[in-house]
């Protein structure tokens, strides 16, 4: 089961084109990531909206710049060869596109 992230309009939940960029986090990696972030939990309130793999998550456009900054900070906490780096890369790109298109980020467990 993956936790899939999408750009949405934030009002009706309609998807916004992401130029083919997708981002998802498999269950095992999701669990490992949030356990690793526990030591610096207070630094990631927007990332923590996606902590529960079984609940949909949402970050509105008004908070995307903060989420992007948290992704950059969280990514810097791990070595270059970390299994989390590919996720951080695609998720960061998706969030930047969402911000540029006045969108939001929604996450769904499939």
Backbone torsions as a table, in degrees:
resi	resn	phi	psi	omega
1	UNK	NA	133.6	-179.9
2	UNK	-112.8	154.2	172.9
3	UNK	-102.3	110.5	-173.2
4	UNK	-100.9	135.7	-179.4
5	UNK	-108.0	138.1	-178.6
6	UNK	-139.2	156.5	171.3
7	UNK	-88.7	128.0	178.2
8	UNK	-127.6	165.1	-178.8
9	UNK	-77.0	-10.9	176.0
10	UNK	79.9	-14.2	-180.0
11	UNK	-103.7	-48.6	-176.7
12	UNK	-114.7	-3.1	-178.1
13	UNK	80.1	8.7	179.4
14	UNK	-69.3	139.7	178.1
15	UNK	-70.7	145.4	174.0
16	UNK	-113.6	139.3	-179.1
17	UNK	-54.0	132.8	-178.1
18	UNK	-111.4	18.3	-178.5
19	UNK	56.4	31.2	177.2
20	UNK	82.3	0.0	178.6
21	UNK	-81.4	126.9	177.6
22	UNK	-123.4	155.5	178.2
23	UNK	-144.7	129.6	176.7
24	UNK	-148.2	162.3	-177.4
25	UNK	-136.3	115.6	178.3
26	UNK	-64.8	152.6	-174.8
27	UNK	-50.8	-50.9	-176.4
28	UNK	-62.5	-43.2	179.5
29	UNK	-68.7	-36.3	177.1
30	UNK	-58.7	-49.0	180.0
31	UNK	-60.9	-44.8	179.6
32	UNK	-63.1	-42.1	-178.6
33	UNK	-61.7	-49.4	-176.0
34	UNK	-72.8	-27.2	171.7
35	UNK	-67.9	-39.0	178.8
36	UNK	-67.3	-33.9	-179.8
37	UNK	-78.8	-12.4	-178.6
38	UNK	-55.9	-34.1	-177.3
39	UNK	-67.7	-19.8	178.7
40	UNK	-128.1	35.5	-171.8
41	UNK	-52.3	-41.7	-176.2
42	UNK	-64.8	-15.4	-177.1
43	UNK	-85.2	-6.4	-171.2
44	UNK	-131.5	56.5	-177.2
45	UNK	-64.5	-30.3	-179.5
46	UNK	-80.6	-40.0	173.8
47	UNK	-61.2	-35.5	-178.3
48	UNK	-67.6	-11.8	174.1
49	UNK	-66.1	-15.5	179.9
50	UNK	-107.9	14.4	-175.5
51	UNK	-65.1	-40.5	-176.7
52	UNK	-85.8	106.5	-176.4
53	UNK	-59.9	-23.8	-175.1
54	UNK	-95.1	0.2	179.2
55	UNK	-118.7	143.1	174.2
56	UNK	-64.2	147.8	179.0
57	UNK	-122.6	159.3	-177.3
58	UNK	-153.7	136.7	168.6
59	UNK	-131.4	119.3	-178.8
60	UNK	-74.2	162.9	-177.9
61	UNK	-53.6	-37.7	-177.0
62	UNK	-64.1	-17.7	-179.5
63	UNK	-111.4	3.9	-175.3
64	UNK	-64.3	-38.5	179.2
65	UNK	-60.9	-37.7	177.5
66	UNK	-68.6	-40.2	177.1
67	UNK	-63.0	-43.8	179.3
68	UNK	-59.7	-43.4	178.5
69	UNK	-63.5	-39.0	178.2
70	UNK	-66.1	-39.6	177.7
71	UNK	-61.2	-44.4	179.5
72	UNK	-62.9	-43.7	179.0
73	UNK	-66.4	-46.3	179.9
74	UNK	-60.7	-43.4	-179.7
75	UNK	-61.2	-35.4	-178.9
76	UNK	-69.5	-14.2	-179.2
77	UNK	-80.7	-8.6	-175.2
78	UNK	-119.3	149.2	178.2
79	UNK	-66.7	160.6	-176.8
80	UNK	-56.6	-33.5	-177.9
81	UNK	-90.5	12.1	178.7
82	UNK	-62.9	143.3	176.9
83	UNK	-66.9	-11.1	179.5
84	UNK	-83.9	-20.8	-174.3
85	UNK	-58.5	-44.8	178.8
86	UNK	-60.2	-40.5	177.0
87	UNK	-62.0	-49.3	-179.7
88	UNK	-57.3	-38.6	-179.7
89	UNK	-63.5	-50.5	-178.3
90	UNK	-71.4	-36.1	179.7
91	UNK	-66.8	-40.6	176.8
92	UNK	-59.9	-47.4	179.3
93	UNK	-60.5	-44.7	179.5
94	UNK	-60.6	-43.3	179.5
95	UNK	-65.6	-38.4	178.4
96	UNK	-65.6	-40.3	176.6
97	UNK	-65.3	-42.5	178.4
98	UNK	-59.2	-44.1	-179.6
99	UNK	-62.9	-44.6	-178.6
100	UNK	-65.5	-26.8	-177.0
101	UNK	-102.7	15.3	178.8
102	UNK	59.3	34.5	-179.5
103	UNK	-103.0	-173.6	178.3
104	UNK	-129.1	172.1	176.3
105	UNK	-113.9	126.9	175.7
106	UNK	-119.1	147.1	178.6
107	UNK	-129.8	140.6	-176.5
108	UNK	-134.9	139.6	173.1
109	UNK	-89.2	125.6	-180.0
110	UNK	-99.6	NA	NA
